[in-house]
């Protein structure tokens, strides 16, 4: 068999193995989203305080990404992935004492550790997948891998709706009026609703770690040259730094919308919207696997979130094909424009119109992260690991923008506050249409300068 065929087969096998990691971190990230309405009720949080759940999770990207890039440049991409998987497992295990003690601060610590592992995984996996083939199809390849990330985010709301949002949360005055034994039993039930799913995830991560350690990954991006890359030189690539801002606003906007969908649907009176329409009723019962009358409002609302993340999954499979013959920046700008139109429609609409227009955004979010990422690391050479660290640091937008949206929603309402993510998508249009090209025109100068 020709050497090229052997290489191609090895790369395909590596792509399949690494893509499984995209699935698991997508699944876990959206499981975290499901904690927000539950913690909001249990701890009687404002929308701003509920946004701190995402703040704790995504702050890890700001703190861990750059050290993660240094670590991966030193120990290699495979060992970097193993470190990430083990750290994620520890984070999942921390949910057990956090739920037992019912301390919001320990929940935030568990989220931070879990996100630290996901961060390390992303710093390693995203550029690795982009490099598993020609540069021309890097955006298409990373979109395909991210489609399986979206498969995880699509399945997670259904699991979360069943196991985390499955029972109603009692008001605090009713809890206080319970006899002590009954109150302790209620707290134990609440803890188990969170503990069970995350203990299972910890076991899955352990199995993945063992399996991944036994697989022989091709050693790409691990030459001596790549070990000499530096952040000082990486930040001099303008298209990288403009892309980092694009990642910041994109992740912030995507997470903001995904995190508040349950609360938004509750504000639209999702029970009334579904109960009065046979198609919606059948859809809700099919997705949840139960009778509509048995679903509490939060679980009913959480069931429909599957369309937001499912749209991203479908869009990434479609995008992987479109990017074979459409320039990535151009497609990115078009998708950004469509999302702004959808946000405008959901802000002006009510009822099912408001519900389905916000859900449709997931379809057009689909290509944004992988496309921005591959445009930003294009041509970095030995600085690729550092560039990935910078871009993953920018994922901290998911920590900054959701609580800002929450604070704005506390003042003007959930619907009007969508002005904030709309502003984020305006920048994405700019980056796709102009920013990546403007930055890349200065790349040669940045590379040659001492």
N, C-alpha and C positions, 0 to 999 in steps of 0.2 A: 504494500500500500504506500503511496507517496507520502512524503513527510508532511506536505500541506494537508492531506486528508486526515492524518493522525492529529495534527494540530487543531484542525477544525472540529474533530470529534471530541478532543479533550476540552476545547473551549465550550462546546455545547453542554457537555456533562457538568463543567464548572458553573455554567450559567444556570442550569437547573438547580444545582445544590445551593448556590448563593441566593437564588430567587426565593427559595423556601424561607430564608431569613426575612425577606421583605414581607412575606405573608405574616409571620409571627409578630413583627414589631407593629405592623398596621393594626392587627387584631388587638394587641394590648393597648395601643394608644387610644382607640375608640372605647375600650372598656373603661378607661379613665374618664372619658366624657360622661359615661353613664353614672359615675359617682356624683356628678355635680348636683342634679336635682335631688338625689337621696341625701347627700350631706347638707344641702341647703335646708331641707326640711328637718333633719335630725338635729342639726346644730343651730337652727333658726338664723341662717345667714342672709345678709342682703345679697343682691346680685353682684355687687363689687366683691364682697367677701367670698362668694362662691367662685368668682373668677380667680381667686388665689390658688385654687386647685390647679388650674392650668399654669399659673405663675410658678408654682413650685416645680411642676413637671418640666416646663420649658426653660426655666432658669438654668437647668443642668446643661442645656446646649451652650449657653454663654460661658459656663465655667469649665466644662469638660472638653469641648470640641478642640480647642487649640492644644491642650496637653495630649488629647487623643491623637491628633495629627503627629505630634512629636513622637509619641509612643509607637505608632504604626510605622513611621519612617525608620524607627530603630529595630523593632521586633518583627516587622512584616505584617501583611494584611491578614493572613490566616490566624496568627496568634492574636492579632487585634480583635478579630471576630470572636475568638474564644473568650477573651477578657470581657467583651461586651455581653456575651451570653451568660457568663457566670454572674456578672454584676446585676443583670436583669433578674436572674433567679433569686439573688439575695433581696432585691427590692420587693419581689412578689411575696417572699416569706415574711417580710416586715409588716405586711398587711394583717397578719394574724394577731400580733400583740396590739397593733394600732386599733383594730376593731374590738378586741377584748377590753381594752382600757378606755375606749371611746374618747380618745384625746385627739382633737383636730390637728394639733402640732405634730403628732407622730404620724398621722396620715400624710401630712405634707412632707415629712422626712422620707417615708416609704416611697412616695411619688418621686422625690428627687433622686433617690438611689436607683430606682427603676429607670428613670429617664437618663441617668448617667450611663447605664449599660446600653440603652438604645442609641444614645449619642455616639458612643464608641463604635457600635455596629454600623451606624450610618456613615461615619467618617471613613470606615474601611470599605463598605460594600458598594456605595454609590460610584466612586471612581473606578473600582475594580470591574464592575459590570460595564461601565462605559469603555474600558480598555480591552474588553474581550472581543475584539474585532476591529474593523476599520473605523477611522475617525468620522467618515461621512455618515455612517449609520449609528453613531453613538447615541443621538437623541432618541431614535427609534428603539434601540436596544434597551435603554434605561426606561423608556416609557413602558415597554413590555414587562420588564421586571417590576416596575411600580404598579402595573395592572394587578399583579398578584398581591402587592401590598394593599391595593384597594379591595381585593377579594377578602382579605382579612378584615378591613374596615367595614365591609358590607355584611359579613356574617356576625361581627361583634355586636351590633345593636340588637339583633335577635336573641343572642345569648344573654346579653345584659338585660334586655327587657324581661326575660324569663327568670333570671337568677338574682339580679340586683334590684330591678324595679318591679319585681313580681308581687310584692305585698305593699299595701298602703302604709304610709308613715303617719302615726298618730300625732295630733297637736300636743304641744308640751304641757298644756293644762290638764289634758286627759291622762298623760303619763304620770304627772305629779299626783293625781287623785287615785292612782292604783294602789292596792296593797303592796307592801314591799316585795313579797315573793313573786307576785304577778309582774311587778315592774322589772325585777331582775330577769325574769323569764323573757320579757319583751326585749330587754337589752341583749340577751343571749341570742335571740332570734335575729335581731338586727345585725349583730356581729357575724353570725353565720352567713347572712346574705352576701357579705363582702368576702369573708374568709375563704369559703369554698371555691369560688371561681379562681381566686389568685393562688391558692395552694395547688390546684390542678395545673395552672400555668407554670408554676415553679417546677413541677415534675416534668412537664413537657420540655421546658428549657434545659433541664438536666440531660434528658435523652438527646436533644439536639446537640448539646455541647459534646457529648461522647461521640455521636455519629459524625459530626463535623470534624472532630479531631482525627478521625480515621481516614478522611478523604484527602487524597493527594491533589491539592490545588496547583494549577500552573503558576509559576513564579513570575508574574508580570508586574511591572511597576516596582520591582524590588532589586534593581541593579544598583551598583555602587553609585552611579550618578544620582539616583533617586534618594539615596541616603545623604546626599550633600545639599538637598534643597533647604531653603530657609524662608521663614515668614517675612523677614526684612525685604527679600527680593520679591516674594509673592505679592505683597501689598502694592507693588509698583505696577502691577498689571491692571489698568483701568477697567477692562471688561470684567475682571474678577470682582473688583470692589463694587461696581455698579450692579453686578449680578447678586452680590451678597445683600444689597439693599432690596433687590427684587425678591430674594428668598425671605427676607425679614417681613416684608409687607404681605407677601402671598401666604406664608404660613399663618401669620397673625389673622388675616381675613378668613382663611379656610377654617381655622380652629375656632374663631369667634362664632362663625355661623353654625358649625357643627355642635359646639358646646351649648348654645342657647336655643337649639331647635325645639327641644322638649318644652322649655319654658315658653317659647314663642307659640307653639301649637296649643299649649294650655291657655294662653292669653286669647287665642282665636276661638276658644271653646270647642276643642277637637271632638269631645263627646257628642255635641249637638251636630257638628258637621258630618260625623260618621253615622250616627244613629238614624238620621233622616234620609239616608241615601243607600239603597240596597247594594249598589256596586261597592261603595266605600266600606259598608258593613262586612260584605263578603271578603273584601281584600284584607281588612283588619283581622278577621277571624282566621283567614288562611295563613297569614304571616305569623300570627301569634300562636296558632294551634289551639285556640280556646274560644269559648263563647264570649261575645261582646259584653254581656252583662257581668261577666266574671272579671273583666279587666278594669283595674283602677285607672284613673285618667293619665297618670305618669307613664304607666306601662303602655297604654294605648298610644300616647304621643310618641314614646320611644320606638314603637314598632315601625312607624312611618319614616324614621331616620334612616332606615335601610335604603331608601331611594336616593338619599343624598350621597351616601358612600358608594352605593351600587352604581349610580350614574358616573362617578369617578372611575370605577372599574371598567365599565363599558367604554367610556371615553378614552381610556388609556389603550385598550385593545384597538379601538378605531384609530387613535392617534399614532400608534406604532406603525400602522399601515400608511396613513397620510404623510407622515414624516419621511417616508421613503422617497417622496417626490415633491413635497412642499417645503420651502425654506423654513427652518424652525422658528426664527424670529417673526416671520410674517404670520404664521399660524398662531403663535403666542399672542400677538397683538389683536388678531381677529377674535380669539376666544375671550380675551380681556374685555373687549367691547361688548360682546354678547352678555357677559356677566353683569356689566354695569346696567344694561337694559333690563335684565331680569331683576336686579335689585330695585331699580326704579319702579317696576311693575308691582313687586311685592309691597313696596312702601305705599303705593296708591290703592292697592286692592284690599279686599276683605274676604273672609271665608275661604273656600277652596282655591280661589284665585291666588290669594296671598300664600297659601300653603304650597301649592304645586310650583309656583314660580320660584320660591326659595329653594325647594328641593331640586329643581332643574339646574341650579348652579353647579351641583356636583358634577354633572356631565361635562361642563366646560372648565371646571377646575382641573380636570383630569391631566392634561399635558403640562401644566404650568411648572410644577416643581422639577420634574426631570428635564424639561426643556431649558429652563433657566440654568439648572445645574450644569448641563453639558455645554451650553453656550459659555458659561463662566469659566470652566476648567479647560476649555479648548486652548491648546498651545502652551500649557504651563510646564510641560516637560518634567524636569526633576523636582519642580515645586508642586506637583500634583497633590501629594499628601497634605501639604500645608494649605493649598487652595481648598481642598475638601474640608479641612479643619475650619477655615474662615467661613465657608458657606454653611457648614453645620452650626457654627456659632450664631449665624444669622437666624437660625430657626428659633432663637429666643424671641422672635416676634410673636410666637405663640404664647409667651409669658406676658408680654407687654400689652398687646392690643386687646385681648379678651377682657381684662379688668377695666381698661379704659372704656371699652364698649359697655361693660356693666355699669360703670359710673355714669355714663351718658344715658343709658337706659333708665337708671334710677331717676333721672331728671326729666327726660322727654319721652320715655316709653321705648319698648323693644323695637317697634316698627320704625319710628323716625330715626333711631340710633344707627340704622343700616347705612346712614351717610358715611360713617367711619370706614367700614370695609369698602364702600364705593371709592373712596379716595385712594385706598390701597391698590385697587385694580387699575386706577388711572396710571399709576407709576408702572405697573406691569405692561400696559399698552406702550408706554414710552420705551421701556427696556427692549421689548420685542421689536418695535419699529425702528428705534434709533440707538438706544443705549449700548447694546452689545456691539454694534458695528462701530460706533464712535469710540468705544473703549479699545476694541481690537486694533484700530488704526494706529494706536500708540503703543501696541505691544512690542513691536520690534525695538523701539527706542528704549522701553523699560528693560528689555532683555540685554541689550548691548551696553547700557550704562553701567559703570562700576558701582 
